[in-house]
Amino acid sequence: MSDMTDVTTAALVGATGGAGTTRTVVELAATLAGDDLDVAVLDAAYATQGLGDYVPGRLDPDVTRLVTDERETPLAAGLVELPLDLSGRVASCPARSPFERLARAKSAGAARALEDRIAEAATDFDVVLVDVPPVAANQSVAAATTCDRTALVTPATDRGRDAIQRASARLDDVGSEVSAVVATRGRLADADVNVPETDVSSVEDAPAVLEDDDLAASMVDLAAELLDRDVSAPGDGRLLGALGGS
């Protein structure tokens, strides 16, 4: 069981497109669940909608509906549990939306509703993680400024290194402090946590922390750096089914 902490909500923000933010969120969530924590994962990456690929079954309502047309509907109605055999659980609320609703979900009012959904999740779960795209829309600002901590996720490339300063400045402009810089698929000297490449890379085989010891170790480091959580790697966990299945 993890040490008690006041840090319950964290936004993982992509420094640039293709940073691997969604996969990092899923792997971190599974690591925390392996240490007897209940984790909610909320999707603020409305345009890419990548989190939905990791979630089995139909999404109704999805997160964009819960921040627009169904603001009075309990968040629990949109949560889908990932089929993991771990001591804790991971429940996700992804985006899967037509363009018309996606556009409305990016409004200032919907961003305030997302803030409320984060707070709602924090009352029922030990940890809430939010998958956040680069800060260029209202929902990104809402997630980054509402959560207790913010991690900046960037690829371990020259482009990723250059993006750190720009993304950090943008977060500072909206009043969010970067708690940790996470480099994915390699190493960067500027990163607080370096997430290695993994051979277990497909959505169907996620989370890879159940198979890849090096990746699991990096998620343990991220839990400590971002959440002040001393957790163990879920090496003996196993999948009950494919996360991308229907």
C-alpha positions as CSV (number, residue, x, y, z in Angstrom):
1,M,0.0,0.0,0.0
2,S,1.3,3.5,-0.9
3,D,2.2,6.2,1.5
4,M,-0.6,8.7,2.1
5,T,-0.3,11.9,0.2
6,D,-2.3,15.1,-0.4
7,V,-1.5,14.9,-4.2
8,T,-4.6,13.3,-5.7
9,T,-4.9,14.9,-9.2
10,A,-2.3,15.2,-11.9
11,A,-2.4,16.5,-15.5
12,L,0.0,14.9,-18.0
13,V,0.4,17.5,-20.7
14,G,2.0,16.9,-24.1
15,A,4.8,19.3,-24.8
16,T,4.2,18.6,-28.5
17,G,2.1,16.4,-30.7
18,G,3.0,12.7,-30.6
19,A,4.8,12.9,-27.3
20,G,3.3,9.6,-26.0
21,T,1.2,11.3,-23.3
22,T,-1.8,9.0,-23.6
23,R,0.3,5.8,-23.3
24,T,2.2,7.3,-20.4
25,V,-1.1,8.0,-18.6
26,V,-2.2,4.4,-19.1
27,E,1.0,2.9,-17.9
28,L,1.2,5.2,-14.8
29,A,-2.5,4.4,-14.0
30,A,-1.8,0.6,-14.2
31,T,1.3,1.0,-12.0
32,L,-0.7,2.9,-9.3
33,A,-3.5,0.3,-9.5
34,G,-1.0,-2.4,-8.9
35,D,-0.3,-0.8,-5.6
36,D,-3.9,-1.0,-4.4
37,L,-5.0,2.4,-5.6
38,D,-8.2,3.2,-7.4
39,V,-7.4,5.5,-10.4
40,A,-9.6,7.6,-12.7
41,V,-8.3,8.6,-16.1
42,L,-10.1,11.5,-17.7
43,D,-9.5,12.5,-21.4
44,A,-8.9,16.2,-22.3
45,A,-7.3,15.3,-25.7
46,Y,-10.6,15.7,-27.5
47,A,-9.2,16.0,-31.0
48,T,-7.0,12.9,-31.1
49,Q,-9.3,10.7,-28.9
50,G,-6.5,8.2,-28.4
51,L,-7.5,7.2,-24.9
52,G,-10.6,5.5,-26.3
53,D,-8.4,3.0,-28.1
54,Y,-7.4,1.5,-24.7
55,V,-10.9,1.2,-23.4
56,P,-13.2,-1.8,-24.2
57,G,-16.8,-1.5,-25.2
58,R,-19.1,1.4,-26.1
59,L,-18.6,4.9,-24.7
60,D,-21.9,6.4,-23.9
61,P,-21.7,9.0,-22.5
62,D,-18.1,10.0,-23.4
63,V,-16.3,12.8,-21.6
64,T,-17.3,15.5,-24.2
65,R,-21.0,14.7,-23.6
66,L,-20.5,14.9,-19.8
67,V,-19.0,18.5,-20.1
68,T,-21.7,19.7,-22.6
69,D,-25.1,18.1,-23.0
70,E,-25.1,16.0,-19.8
71,R,-23.5,18.1,-17.2
72,E,-25.9,16.9,-14.6
73,T,-25.2,13.2,-15.3
74,P,-22.9,11.5,-12.7
75,L,-19.3,11.0,-13.9
76,A,-19.7,7.3,-13.0
77,A,-22.1,6.9,-16.0
78,G,-19.1,7.6,-18.4
79,L,-16.4,5.6,-16.6
80,V,-15.3,2.3,-18.2
81,E,-13.0,0.0,-16.1
82,L,-9.9,-1.4,-17.8
83,P,-9.9,-5.2,-17.5
84,L,-6.9,-5.5,-15.3
85,D,-6.3,-8.1,-12.6
86,L,-4.6,-5.8,-10.1
87,S,-5.3,-5.0,-6.4
88,G,-6.6,-1.5,-7.4
89,R,-8.7,-0.5,-10.4
90,V,-8.4,1.9,-13.4
91,A,-11.6,3.5,-14.7
92,S,-11.4,5.7,-17.7
93,C,-13.6,8.4,-19.3
94,P,-12.3,8.9,-22.9
95,A,-13.5,11.2,-25.7
96,R,-15.3,9.7,-28.6
97,S,-17.2,12.5,-30.2
98,P,-18.5,13.9,-33.5
99,F,-16.9,17.1,-34.6
100,E,-19.9,19.3,-33.7
101,R,-19.8,18.2,-30.0
102,L,-16.0,18.2,-30.0
103,A,-16.1,21.9,-30.9
104,R,-18.6,22.7,-28.1
105,A,-16.5,20.7,-25.6
106,K,-13.7,23.2,-26.2
107,S,-15.7,26.2,-25.0
108,A,-15.0,28.1,-21.8
109,G,-18.2,26.7,-20.2
110,A,-17.3,23.2,-21.0
111,A,-13.8,23.8,-19.6
112,R,-15.4,24.8,-16.3
113,A,-17.5,21.6,-16.4
114,L,-14.3,19.6,-16.9
115,E,-12.8,21.2,-13.8
116,D,-16.0,20.0,-12.0
117,R,-15.5,16.5,-13.4
118,I,-11.9,16.4,-12.1
119,A,-13.1,17.4,-8.6
120,E,-15.9,14.9,-8.8
121,A,-13.5,12.1,-9.7
122,A,-11.2,13.1,-6.8
123,T,-14.0,12.4,-4.3
124,D,-14.3,8.7,-5.4
125,F,-10.8,7.7,-6.5
126,D,-7.4,7.8,-4.8
127,V,-5.7,9.4,-7.8
128,V,-7.1,11.2,-10.9
129,L,-4.9,11.4,-14.0
130,V,-5.9,13.7,-16.9
131,D,-4.6,13.1,-20.5
132,V,-3.9,16.6,-21.8
133,P,-2.8,17.7,-25.3
134,P,-0.5,20.7,-25.8
135,V,-1.9,23.8,-24.2
136,A,-3.8,25.5,-27.0
137,A,-7.4,25.2,-26.0
138,N,-9.7,25.9,-23.0
139,Q,-9.9,22.3,-21.7
140,S,-6.1,22.0,-21.6
141,V,-5.8,25.2,-19.5
142,A,-8.6,23.9,-17.2
143,A,-6.9,20.6,-16.6
144,A,-3.5,22.1,-16.1
145,T,-4.7,24.7,-13.7
146,T,-7.1,22.6,-11.7
147,C,-4.9,19.6,-11.0
148,D,-2.6,19.5,-8.0
149,R,0.4,18.6,-10.1
150,T,1.4,19.0,-13.8
151,A,3.8,16.8,-15.7
152,L,5.2,17.9,-19.1
153,V,5.6,14.9,-21.5
154,T,8.0,15.2,-24.4
155,P,9.7,12.8,-26.8
156,A,13.4,12.1,-26.3
157,T,14.3,13.9,-29.5
158,D,15.8,17.3,-30.5
159,R,12.2,18.4,-31.2
160,G,11.1,17.2,-27.8
161,R,14.0,19.0,-26.1
162,D,13.2,22.2,-27.9
163,A,9.5,21.9,-27.0
164,I,10.2,21.8,-23.2
165,Q,11.0,25.5,-22.9
166,R,8.0,26.6,-25.1
167,A,5.5,24.4,-23.3
168,S,6.8,25.3,-19.9
169,A,6.5,29.0,-20.7
170,R,2.9,28.5,-21.9
171,L,2.0,26.6,-18.8
172,D,3.6,29.4,-16.7
173,D,1.5,32.0,-18.7
174,V,-1.8,30.2,-17.6
175,G,-0.6,29.9,-14.0
176,S,0.4,26.2,-13.9
177,E,3.8,25.1,-12.5
178,V,5.6,22.2,-14.1
179,S,6.1,19.6,-11.4
180,A,8.0,17.1,-13.6
181,V,9.4,16.7,-17.1
182,V,8.9,13.2,-18.6
183,A,10.9,12.1,-21.7
184,T,9.4,9.2,-23.6
185,R,11.1,6.6,-25.8
186,G,14.6,7.4,-24.6
187,R,16.6,9.8,-22.5
188,L,16.9,13.6,-22.2
189,A,19.3,15.4,-19.9
190,D,16.5,17.9,-19.0
191,A,14.0,15.3,-18.0
192,D,13.2,14.3,-14.4
193,V,11.9,10.9,-15.5
194,N,13.0,9.0,-18.6
195,V,10.6,6.5,-20.0
196,P,12.4,3.9,-22.2
197,E,11.3,2.3,-25.4
198,T,9.4,-0.9,-25.0
199,D,8.9,-3.9,-27.3
200,V,5.3,-4.1,-25.9
201,S,4.1,-1.2,-27.9
202,S,0.6,-2.0,-29.4
203,V,-2.6,-0.8,-27.8
204,E,-3.8,-4.4,-27.5
205,D,-0.8,-5.3,-25.3
206,A,-1.0,-2.3,-23.0
207,P,-0.2,-1.7,-20.2
208,A,3.4,-2.8,-20.8
209,V,4.4,-2.3,-17.2
210,L,3.0,-5.8,-16.6
211,E,5.8,-7.2,-18.9
212,D,8.6,-4.7,-19.2
213,D,10.6,-4.2,-16.0
214,D,12.5,-1.1,-17.2
215,L,9.3,0.6,-18.2
216,A,7.7,-0.4,-14.9
217,A,10.7,1.1,-13.0
218,S,10.3,4.4,-14.9
219,M,6.6,4.6,-13.9
220,V,7.6,3.9,-10.3
221,D,9.9,6.9,-10.6
222,L,7.1,9.0,-12.1
223,A,4.7,8.2,-9.3
224,A,7.3,9.4,-6.8
225,E,8.3,12.5,-8.7
226,L,4.8,13.7,-9.7
227,L,2.5,12.3,-7.0
228,D,4.8,11.7,-4.0
229,R,3.7,8.1,-4.1
230,D,6.1,5.3,-3.1
231,V,4.7,2.4,-5.2
232,S,5.9,-1.0,-6.3
233,A,5.9,-2.2,-10.0
234,P,3.0,-4.4,-10.8
235,G,5.2,-7.1,-12.3
236,D,3.0,-10.0,-11.2
237,G,-0.3,-8.5,-12.6
238,R,-1.9,-9.8,-15.7
239,L,-4.5,-8.7,-18.3
240,L,-7.9,-10.3,-18.2
241,G,-8.6,-9.2,-21.7
242,A,-7.3,-6.9,-24.5
243,L,-7.9,-3.2,-23.7
244,G,-8.6,-2.4,-27.3
245,G,-11.3,-5.1,-27.7
246,S,-15.0,-4.4,-28.0
